[in-house]
Amino acid sequence: MNRPLLLLTAVLTVGSGQQEDCKTAPAGWPRRPPQCCYLPFPLEGMKKEFGSCIRQIGNRQSSAVPTAQAVRDARLCIEECVYKGLGFMDEHKLNKDQLLEQLKKGIADKKDWTKPMEGAVKKCHETITKRETPQEAACQDSAHEFTHCVMRELFLNCPASEWSNNDECNLVKSRMQACPNIPPPPPPPPQGFRGQGPPPQ
């Protein structure tokens, strides 16, 4: 497996710290991440930028198998790269107006998502801006934490028209409600992404 693709796998599988009682999967927990809700986030533009950023950051890694710290650092830098590339961040601060404008444009044809998206952006931006500033690092975690927060909020407030109402998905949702650090099932990688070479023209 090439280095950028290995890093992508690690980025998608490493989650935030969890409470002790949230580390053990309950009975009936799906072996493969189910696609329960067709989230309109990340936007397609974000997915394309992610592919570009992961190639850029991934090719900087010096070891064939990234360490846990290297994966965390790369994850933060990749998401910061995406947000800065799309104008969602000014230096290390989230640009709420630009985020809301672009995210609303991204769901212009999905009216059921308007209120959930507006609520998610407002809640997550407030959460990120009110917390203590993290210690100095190569990249700040604002973009990563905002992405994590928005995806959780959208998943938990998924419109009925987009929700797969089955036992697995309902179990995942109830587990996420009880364990605030558990992210929703990851979205599929960008179409055509192979982790190496230039993006398709």
C-alpha positions in Angstrom: 0.0 0.0 0.0 1.5 3.4 -0.9 2.2 5.9 1.8 -0.6 8.5 1.1 -3.2 5.8 0.9 -1.9 4.2 4.1 -2.2 7.6 5.8 -5.7 8.1 4.5 -6.7 4.8 6.0 -5.2 5.8 9.3 -6.9 9.3 9.2 -10.3 7.8 8.7 -10.0 5.1 11.4 -8.5 7.2 14.2 -11.1 8.9 16.3 -11.1 11.3 19.3 -10.6 10.0 22.8 -13.6 8.2 24.2 -14.9 7.6 27.7 -14.1 4.1 29.1 -17.6 2.8 28.7 -17.7 3.9 25.1 -14.7 1.9 24.0 -16.4 -1.5 23.9 -18.8 -2.1 21.0 -22.3 -3.2 22.2 -23.9 -6.4 21.0 -25.1 -6.1 17.4 -22.6 -3.5 16.5 -22.0 -3.6 12.7 -18.7 -5.1 11.5 -18.6 -2.7 8.6 -19.6 1.0 8.8 -23.1 1.2 7.5 -24.2 4.1 5.2 -27.2 5.3 7.3 -27.6 8.8 6.1 -26.6 10.5 2.9 -24.8 13.4 4.4 -24.3 16.5 2.2 -21.0 17.1 4.1 -18.2 17.1 3.3 -19.0 19.0 0.1 -17.7 17.5 -3.2 -15.2 20.4 -3.3 -14.0 19.5 0.1 -13.5 15.9 -0.9 -11.5 16.9 -4.0 -9.4 19.3 -1.9 -8.9 16.5 0.7 -7.5 14.2 -2.0 -5.0 17.0 -3.0 -4.1 17.7 0.6 -3.5 14.1 1.6 -1.2 13.6 -1.3 0.7 16.8 -0.4 0.9 16.0 3.4 1.2 12.2 3.0 4.3 12.5 0.7 6.1 14.4 3.5 6.0 11.4 5.8 9.4 9.9 6.4 8.4 6.5 7.7 6.7 3.7 5.8 4.3 3.0 8.7 3.1 6.3 10.4 3.2 6.5 14.2 0.1 7.4 16.2 1.5 10.9 16.7 2.4 11.3 13.1 -1.1 10.3 12.0 -2.6 12.8 14.4 -0.3 15.6 13.2 -1.0 14.7 9.6 -4.8 14.5 10.2 -4.8 18.0 11.6 -2.6 19.4 8.8 -4.7 17.8 6.1 -8.0 19.2 7.3 -6.4 22.6 7.9 -5.1 22.4 4.4 -8.6 21.7 3.1 -10.2 24.5 5.0 -7.6 27.1 4.0 -7.7 26.0 0.4 -11.4 26.6 0.3 -11.3 29.9 2.2 -13.0 28.4 5.3 -10.2 29.5 7.6 -8.2 32.8 8.1 -4.9 31.8 9.6 -6.1 29.5 12.4 -9.6 30.9 12.8 -12.7 29.5 11.2 -14.5 31.9 8.9 -18.1 31.3 9.9 -19.7 33.5 7.2 -17.8 31.8 4.4 -18.5 28.4 5.9 -22.2 29.0 6.1 -22.4 30.6 2.7 -20.6 27.7 0.9 -22.3 25.0 2.9 -25.7 26.4 2.2 -24.8 26.6 -1.5 -23.8 23.0 -1.4 -27.3 22.0 -0.2 -29.3 24.4 -2.3 -31.1 21.5 -4.0 -31.6 19.6 -0.7 -34.2 21.6 1.2 -34.6 19.1 4.0 -31.0 19.8 5.0 -31.3 23.6 5.3 -32.2 23.7 9.0 -29.9 20.9 10.1 -27.0 22.5 8.3 -27.6 26.0 9.7 -28.0 24.5 13.2 -24.8 22.4 12.9 -22.7 25.3 11.7 -23.9 27.6 14.5 -23.5 25.1 17.2 -20.1 23.8 16.1 -18.7 27.2 15.4 -19.7 28.3 18.9 -18.2 25.2 20.4 -14.9 25.7 18.7 -14.5 29.4 19.4 -15.5 29.1 23.1 -13.0 26.4 24.0 -9.4 27.0 25.2 -6.8 27.5 22.6 -4.9 24.3 22.1 -1.2 24.1 22.6 1.1 25.2 19.8 1.5 22.5 17.1 2.4 22.3 13.5 -1.3 22.7 12.7 -4.3 23.6 14.8 -7.2 21.3 15.4 -10.1 23.7 14.6 -10.8 22.4 11.2 -10.7 18.7 12.4 -12.9 19.4 15.4 -15.4 21.5 13.3 -15.6 18.6 10.7 -16.2 16.1 13.5 -18.8 18.2 15.1 -20.7 19.1 11.9 -20.8 15.5 10.7 -22.1 14.3 14.1 -24.8 17.0 14.2 -26.0 16.3 10.6 -26.0 12.6 11.3 -28.0 12.9 14.5 -30.4 15.3 12.8 -30.7 13.4 9.5 -34.0 14.1 7.8 -36.3 11.0 7.6 -36.1 11.2 3.8 -32.3 10.5 4.0 -32.3 8.1 6.9 -31.9 4.3 6.5 -34.3 3.2 9.2 -32.9 -0.2 10.2 -31.6 -1.9 13.3 -27.9 -1.3 12.6 -28.3 2.4 11.8 -30.6 3.0 14.8 -28.0 1.3 17.0 -25.3 3.5 15.7 -27.4 6.6 16.3 -28.3 5.7 19.9 -24.6 4.8 20.6 -23.5 8.2 19.2 -26.1 10.0 21.4 -24.7 8.3 24.5 -21.0 8.7 23.5 -20.3 12.3 22.2 -16.8 11.4 20.9 -18.0 8.7 18.5 -18.1 10.0 14.9 -20.6 8.8 12.3 -19.6 6.2 9.8 -17.0 7.7 7.4 -18.1 8.8 4.0 -16.6 6.9 1.0 -13.4 8.4 -0.4 -13.6 10.9 -3.3 -14.5 9.2 -6.6 -11.3 8.1 -8.4 -9.0 8.7 -5.4 -6.1 6.4 -5.4 -3.7 8.2 -3.1 -1.0 9.0 -5.6 -0.3 11.0 -8.7 -2.2 14.2 -9.9 -6.0 14.4 -9.6 -7.9 13.2 -12.7 -8.5 15.9 -15.3 
